[in-house]
Amino acid sequence: MPVRIEAEPYPLQIDVSRSALVIIDMQRDFLEPGGFGAALGNDVSLLKAAVEPIRNVLNAARETGMLVIHTREGHRPDLADAPPLKVDRGDPKTRIGAPGPMGRILVRGEPGHDIIPELYPLAGEPIIDKPGKGAFYQTDLELMLKNRGIETLLVCGVTTEVCVNTTIREANDRGFRCIALSDGCASYFPDFHAAGLAMIKAQGGIFGWVSDSQKAIAAIAAHAARAPKMPFGIIEGGVR
């Protein structure tokens, strides 16, 4: 039962039952004071603006049983999956694996690597631990989506121009329809945020579409309203 979602460069029809909400890297190290992002001199409050819009869409998705996937960027404690040229960039005090206020920077299992409490995954919501910027690189995300018949990704998270943009480009090449939720994405650099969204929807949607949290919630609600209601005591596939 396709529903209409308002978006740029033009509205489109999506099947919510074949859609997934993908929340990119809403990690403590990127969003909280004292984390990796702040150590690089960034204003982390700029990323906090995305939290409430994401939470609203997340609640709507959970209420309708929509697939929700969380990602985290980080590496193995032994850094065997971290390319040396990536590790060696920048100030040694803020490099991958260096000790930070929230544990070793961008290392799996450290406090800073985990997702912020406001958006913490529920049991059963898959978490993709990715060693790169894109959520498809060296992960089983594509397999997970195809196993569930997913066609459309509602993508949000941080940062707009890096991990969100990279994931959408990867998804586009793999045949998925992507919709970036503008107010659910954020960057330390407002100009980069605007440019990242502009690149996604340019040239008739070269990588995908851009919408926002309220339009996504409206589409999810329209799908829920049109879904067939089961008689009391009956659920799909059996008896309650």
C-alpha positions in Angstrom: 0.0 0.0 0.0 2.2 2.9 -1.2 1.8 6.3 0.5 2.9 9.7 -0.7 5.8 11.4 1.1 6.5 15.0 0.3 10.1 15.5 -0.7 12.5 17.3 -3.0 13.1 17.3 -5.9 9.6 15.9 -6.1 7.1 13.9 -4.0 7.2 10.1 -4.3 5.3 7.0 -3.4 6.8 4.6 -0.9 5.7 1.3 0.6 6.3 1.8 4.4 6.2 -2.0 4.9 9.3 -2.2 2.6 11.1 0.7 4.2 13.6 1.0 7.0 14.7 3.9 9.2 18.5 4.0 9.2 20.0 6.2 12.0 23.7 7.0 11.3 26.3 7.3 14.1 24.4 9.1 16.8 27.3 8.3 19.2 28.4 9.9 22.4 31.9 10.6 21.0 30.3 12.8 18.3 27.5 14.5 20.2 28.5 14.9 23.8 30.8 17.5 25.4 34.2 16.0 26.1 34.0 13.5 23.2 36.0 13.1 20.0 34.1 15.7 18.1 34.6 18.3 20.8 38.3 17.4 21.1 38.7 18.3 17.4 37.4 21.8 18.3 33.9 21.4 17.0 30.7 22.8 18.5 28.8 19.6 19.4 25.6 21.5 20.1 25.1 21.8 16.4 24.6 18.1 16.2 22.2 18.0 19.1 19.6 19.8 16.9 19.0 16.5 15.1 18.2 14.5 18.2 14.5 15.5 18.7 13.5 15.1 15.1 15.1 11.7 15.0 13.5 10.7 18.2 10.1 11.6 16.8 10.5 9.6 13.7 12.0 6.7 15.7 8.9 6.6 17.9 6.6 6.6 14.9 8.6 3.8 13.3 8.6 1.7 16.4 4.8 2.1 16.9 4.2 0.7 13.4 6.8 -2.1 13.5 9.0 -0.5 10.8 12.5 -1.8 10.6 14.9 0.4 12.5 18.7 0.1 12.1 21.4 1.9 14.0 25.0 2.4 13.0 28.2 3.1 14.9 31.5 4.1 13.4 34.4 2.4 15.2 37.2 -0.1 15.1 38.3 -3.3 16.8 40.3 -2.8 20.0 43.4 -4.1 18.2 42.8 -1.7 15.3 43.4 -4.5 12.8 40.5 -3.1 10.7 41.8 0.5 10.8 43.9 1.4 7.8 47.2 2.9 8.9 46.8 5.9 6.7 43.5 6.6 8.4 44.9 6.2 11.9 48.0 8.4 11.2 46.0 11.5 10.3 45.9 14.6 12.5 47.1 15.3 16.0 48.3 12.1 17.7 46.3 13.0 20.8 43.0 12.8 18.9 43.8 9.9 16.6 41.8 6.6 16.4 42.7 4.5 19.3 44.2 7.3 21.4 42.9 7.7 25.0 40.1 10.2 25.3 37.6 11.4 27.9 35.2 8.7 26.9 37.7 5.9 26.5 39.8 5.1 23.4 38.6 7.2 20.4 36.4 5.4 17.9 37.1 2.0 19.4 34.3 -0.5 19.8 33.2 -1.2 23.4 34.4 2.1 24.7 31.8 4.5 26.3 32.2 7.1 23.6 31.6 4.6 20.9 28.1 3.9 22.1 24.8 5.5 21.0 23.4 8.4 23.0 20.8 7.5 25.6 18.0 9.6 23.9 18.1 7.3 20.9 19.3 4.1 22.4 18.3 0.9 20.5 15.7 -1.4 21.8 16.2 -5.1 22.0 15.8 -6.5 18.5 16.9 -3.3 16.6 20.0 -4.2 14.6 23.2 -2.3 15.2 25.7 -2.1 12.4 29.3 -1.5 13.6 31.1 -0.1 10.6 34.8 0.5 10.2 34.3 3.2 7.6 32.2 6.2 6.7 29.6 4.3 4.7 27.3 1.8 6.4 27.6 -0.7 3.6 31.4 -0.9 3.7 32.6 -4.2 5.3 29.2 -4.8 7.0 26.2 -7.1 6.4 23.8 -4.2 6.0 23.0 -5.0 2.4 22.3 -8.6 3.2 20.1 -7.6 6.1 18.0 -5.2 4.0 17.6 -7.6 1.1 16.6 -10.5 3.4 13.7 -8.3 4.6 12.6 -7.0 1.2 13.5 -3.4 2.0 13.3 -1.0 -0.9 13.4 2.5 0.7 15.7 3.9 3.4 14.8 6.9 5.5 18.2 8.1 6.5 19.2 10.4 9.3 22.1 11.0 11.7 25.5 12.6 11.6 27.3 14.0 9.9 25.3 15.1 6.9 28.3 15.5 4.5 30.3 12.5 5.7 28.7 9.3 7.0 25.1 10.2 5.9 26.1 11.2 2.4 28.5 8.3 2.0 25.8 5.8 3.1 23.2 7.2 0.7 25.6 7.1 -2.2 26.5 3.5 -1.4 22.8 2.6 -1.1 22.0 4.3 -4.4 24.6 2.1 -6.1 23.0 -1.0 -4.6 19.5 -0.2 -5.9 17.9 1.3 -2.8 15.7 4.4 -2.8 17.0 6.9 -0.2 15.3 9.8 1.5 17.4 12.0 3.7 15.5 13.6 6.6 17.0 17.1 6.6 16.2 18.1 10.2 17.3 14.7 11.4 20.8 15.2 9.9 23.4 17.6 11.2 27.0 18.8 10.8 29.5 20.7 12.7 29.6 23.0 9.7 26.2 24.4 8.6 27.4 25.1 5.1 28.5 21.5 4.7 25.1 20.3 6.0 23.3 22.4 3.3 25.7 21.3 0.6 25.4 17.7 1.6 21.6 17.8 1.2 21.8 19.8 -2.0 24.1 17.1 -3.6 21.6 14.3 -2.7 18.6 15.9 -4.4 20.5 17.6 -7.3 19.8 16.8 -11.0 16.4 15.3 -10.3 17.5 13.3 -7.3 20.9 11.9 -8.5 21.4 10.1 -5.1 18.0 10.3 -3.6 15.4 12.7 -2.1 15.4 15.1 0.8 12.4 15.4 3.1 12.0 16.0 6.9 10.9 14.3 10.1 7.3 15.6 10.0 6.7 14.5 6.4 8.2 11.1 7.2 5.9 10.8 10.3 2.9 11.8 8.1 3.7 9.1 5.6 4.2 6.5 8.3 0.9 7.5 9.9 -0.9 7.3 6.6 0.4 3.8 6.1 -0.8 2.8 9.6 -4.2 4.3 9.0 -4.6 2.2 5.7 -3.3 -1.0 7.1 -5.9 -3.7 7.5 -7.2 -4.1 11.1 -7.1 -7.7 12.4 -10.3 -8.9 14.3 -9.7 -9.2 18.1 -7.9 -12.4 19.0 -6.4 -12.7 15.5 -2.9 -11.7 14.5 -1.1 -12.2 11.2 0.0 -15.8 11.1 -1.9 -17.1 14.1 -4.2 -16.6 17.0 -3.5 -14.1 19.9 
